[in-house]
Amino acid sequence: MISLNKHHDPLTNKNLIAQMRKKYARTESIDLNTSENLFKDSLKKYKKRSRNSLEWFKYATKSLVIKKARYKDVDTTDWDKDEQDHIYPRWISKLNEQYEMLYRYIKEEVNVLDYGAVGDGITDNTEAFKKAIGKGRVIVRIPAGKFITKGIKLPSWTILLGEGKRKTTLQLHDDCPKAEWLITNKNHFKGNRNIAVKGMTLDWNLERLDSEEKTSAGNNRSSCLTFANVTYGWMFDLEAINPGLHGFDVSSSLYTYLGDGTRSRGGSKYIWLDNLNGYGFGDDGITTHHSEYIFISNSHMSDPSGRSHKKGFSNSNGIEIDDGSHNVWLLNNSTARCFGGIEIKAHHNASAATNVHIYGHLSVNDNRSYNFRHIGHHKDIDPESKTAHHISATNLFSIAPIFTELYKDSTPRGLVISGYNHVVINGLTVLGDRTYNYEGNPVIAIQYRAHNIVLNDVVVKDFTTSGPAVKVYGGPHRPNDVTLKGIRCDHFFTKVIDIASDIEQALAEEVVIEKETSSST
């Protein structure tokens, strides 16, 4: 059984996923084409929902902080491969061009030590960083050591460069308020562009707070690294320790909750997050809000504190694609011991994340490995979501989902889909723990007005005490148009698939119960 600790090297994820995929009879050469074809085929059945415009006067009074969510329907997953077999979203060339431009615009390279900084874990280096950064157009090098600061604000055209994770450490000062970011861009409302943060550990210094105190101050504050209203940004080779809210946040100027069909102004776009580690986060390890064209790759998030929530009700996810996010790609990431491994969602009074594409993910001992939902748009008495649509996921692995103290009433699941329209899962392997008591709960749940759902090439094994491998719930808020194809399970399941009798347009084919074999990963 795979075990991933908080210092797991996420750059090994690609090989781990490749080994797992080979064992369960999937080959990378056909992954992208299969997912693309399934996505396009299911799109033919996708029925565009009516999207009522906001009342003009109401919209006008809010237009300073929000805009209408004018999402376009998509017809492709937009993944591609180069000659070296690297997978990437097709738009990445634009971000690469801007990365080269960032280096061309740099006027000088400085070392923070030359401005009086001392990496002794005691000295307040806030002024030294301000002087070194100046007005930007600079590379600021930070050598090995622990550098205390009361927060760093980065202007446009700036690179903050350390010696590597657990070599260079930035830590918030003991006197910092709970609302402080460790690093963020300088102007959240006017916006910034072309900023890179690379090669260091970011310690939010949770120990400065009372042990029983809620750790977040609200909105997009209280995080290790936040890009708010940044165009062209890079978060590379970083570790986030014990943030009050989020480890890494790609955000708008403010989070707004002014209705499904709206997005906050000042969202970030064209942001790449790669080789990140995070643990001890009060809410989520990596999160996105009201932002677009985001690429999250080769990263590992684990072991949240959940302390930004009420105890026992902590929706703390490893990676969360949240309110108003649009056009997000995730490649070869991993999560462990979180509430959700990957959650794609929105709150009831915000637009759902849409057009999200995942390739390769390892979820180990998360409560809900993959959780896709638009809160408050699930029941028959709720308004139908205007924005929850277009998800594809390829080569997902859920290893031994468990009950968790983070959210005491939540049952373990490999996958949950609620409220979303047009979801394609191609290649999902869920491996249980034969000694664990799953209390008769289903492993995969499709429910709450989900529509146009395709699950292809699914393996579910080693659940001796669960309910069905796949359950499609019925009732007045039942899902519709569900296709289950190529479902393989072991002999422990007395019922592999349970589809409620009132479900319309449900298809299950190529369902196989395999003979007992030795279970290992």
Secondary structure, 3 states (H helix, E strand, C coil): CCCCCCCCCHHHHHHHHHHHHHHCCCCHHHHHHHHHHHHHHHHCCCCCCCCCCCCHHHHHHHCCCEEECCCCCCCCCCEEECCCCCEEECCHHHHHHHHHHHHHHCCEEEEHHHHCCCCEEEEECHHHHHHHHCCCCEEEECCCEEEEECCEEECCCEEEECCCCCCEEEEECCCCCCCCCCEEECCCCCCEEEEEEEEEEEECCHHHCCCCCCCCCCCCCCCCEEEECEEEEEEEEEEEECCCCCCEEEECCCCCCCCCCEEECCCCEEEEEEEEEEECCCCCCEEECCCEEEEEECCEEECCCCCCCCCCECCCEEEEECCCCEEEEEEEEEEECCCEEEEEEECCCCCCCEEEEEEEEEEECCCEEEEEEECCCCCCCCCCCCCCEEEEEEEEEEECCCCCCCECCCCCEEEEEECCEEEEEEEEEEECCCCCCCCCCCCEEEECCCEEEEEEEEEEECCCCCCCCEEECCCCCCCEEEEEEEEEECCCCCCCEEECCCCCCEEEEEEEECCCCCCCC
